[in-house]
Amino acid sequence: MKLVRVKINNILSIEDAEVTFDDTGLMLVKGWDHDSGRANGAGKTALFNAITFALFDKIPRKVTATEILRRGSKSGSVELELEVGGDRLMVRRSRPKGVAFFKGGEALPISQEEWESKIRLNYVQFTKIAYCTQGAADRFLSTNDADKKKFLLQLLDLDGFTAAKKFADDNVKALSTTVEAHRAKIAAIDSKIDAYSESFVDETTINYHITLCNQSIADMTTQLVEQQAVTKPDLSKYQKLEDDVSTKRSEIAKIKARREFLHDQYRRLGAKNTAFQGSDTCGSCGSRIDTTTAKAAHQRQMEERLHELASLKSQIDECDNALLKEKQINDLYSKIKDKKREESRDFEVASLKIAELQPKIAMKLQEVKNLNLKLQNNSELQSKINVLTGSRIKLVDLISGTQSQIELYKTVSAMYSPTGAQAYILDSVIENFNDSVQEYVKLLWSNVSYELLSYKENVAGDVSAKFSERLIMDGKEVSIGSLSGGEYRALSLCVDFALIDVMEKQFSIYVSPIILDEPFDGLDGEGRELIIELLGKIAESRHVIVIDHASEVKSMFSKTLMVEKRNGISSINLEA
């Protein structure tokens, strides 16, 4: 990223200003506050804070959205042109309207995140390699080993690795909890399946019993149908026969009485006739019969009695003939009674059999129903088991998928761990850094070397995965604190420029200009000469801007920007 031009309106103390940046060379930015009569407070830093604001919507010091505006102003803006990879880009950031991005004069509908991706630089990286704010000249060298590592991680945008590892570890933990929850559910499902399985009945045995019951029901039903075919006898049909028999028996009784009567008449008449045959006396009057006429009349009377006897005999014979049917009638009556009893008995037996069969059939039907309920319960249990099994399979699949995710996150965690990709990148960066910083150090000293180490060795010779640094002077390892102020500041700049080289060479992040805020503060003439010598070397390949108020360094720069403040308003002009 190379800054080309910046135009500022009502931002911080600057009312209106426009600055164009060169490709290479040294530029001095100095200032004077006419209101206070001092070099400080003129607004030199405001120029570069405005640039930072345009790029990232923030500045190195805390201000509110309204405090970024020049006092008394209701709106302000910064318009910044830059080049990235041959593309001409521009950002116009204002308050209160917002921000607009452009490429080749055409609007870019992108977010701030996408903008930072396009310029290949974020705020942290910019403030660590491009803009060295006041008092931060030794921001790397002065830190402890742990902070040096943190500095590099932030510079390389690798502090996201820590967040990524935490994200991965959190997901491993959360997913592991999920797996345990799934396993608990599976255990509960297995328990239910076991309980349902224990409630299962042997369907083969049940079906065998159902077959037996159905056969028994069929047999008893056949018997029932047979018994139900035995209908209640119609005894009315026998009543007429009985009535007929009764009538005939009455007639026979009459015939018997008449026969007795006739037989008695026959006996008496016969006795009379016998007596009449041997007598010559009139049976009527008792007179002797002595005349022929009387005898003839007597003979006629006897003949009439014989005829009467014959008639009675005939009637008696008719009665006897009629009485011959009595046995038949009695036999018929007995048969009728027997038939009635037989039919009634068969119906009663059938009724008793029906009464016996019906509850037995009902019991067998209930037994079949109960057995079918057991089979139905089996089916319901199987359905429940099938549902549970389906849920179990899904849970197993979920566990499998979750385990795969866990393994993936574990891999990510290992990748982003301090011993993973982070360590690999840091080792590569440190190697390139050491090569670059040594080149800068050699520009200043022939007897000095400085290097970063990704490990630390204690007095016992044990090595740990910690950052450390090594400064060699005249062949001996010395502490950083043994350097003079000028040497320390010069070494610090060597480190900064080496970091810039690493970002450019390893990550294709080019930054120009490099902005240094008061790097000479507190240094003597010798120290300043060291810094100027180093900056001159750097300025051969890129633009370097130094913010400083020391007039004695002005001659060392090819260009000077003068920032002046009057009545609280800063103006920027290029000095001849």
Secondary structure, 3 states (H helix, E strand, C coil): CEEEEEEEEEECCEEEEEEECCCCEEEEEEEEECCCCECCCCCHHHHHHHHHHHHHCCCCCCCCCCCCECCCCCCEEEEEEEEECCEEEEEEEEECCEEEEEECCEEECCCHHHHHHHCCCCHHHHHHHHEECCCCCCCCCCCCHHHHHHHHHHHCCCHHHHHHHHHHHHHHHHHHHHHHHHHHHHHHHHHHHHHHHHCCCCHHHHHHHHHHHHHHHHHHHHHHHHHHHCCCCCCHHHHHHHHHHHHHHHHHHHHHHHHHHHHHHHHHHHHHHHHHHCCCECCCCCCECCCHHHHHHHHHHHHHHHHHHHHHHHHHHHHHHHHCHHHHHHHHHHHHHHHHHHHHHHHHHHHHHHHHHHHHHHHHHHHHHHHHHHHHHHHHHHHHHHHHHHHHHHHHHHHHHHHHHHHHHHHHHHHHCCCCHHHHHHHHHHHHHHHHHHHHHHHHCCCEEEEEECCEECCCCCEECCCEEEEEECCEEECHHHCCHHHHHHHHHHHHHHHHHHHHHHHCCCCECEEEECCCCCCCHHHHHHHHHHHHHHCCCCEEEEECCCHHHHHHCCEEEEEEEECCEEEEEEEC
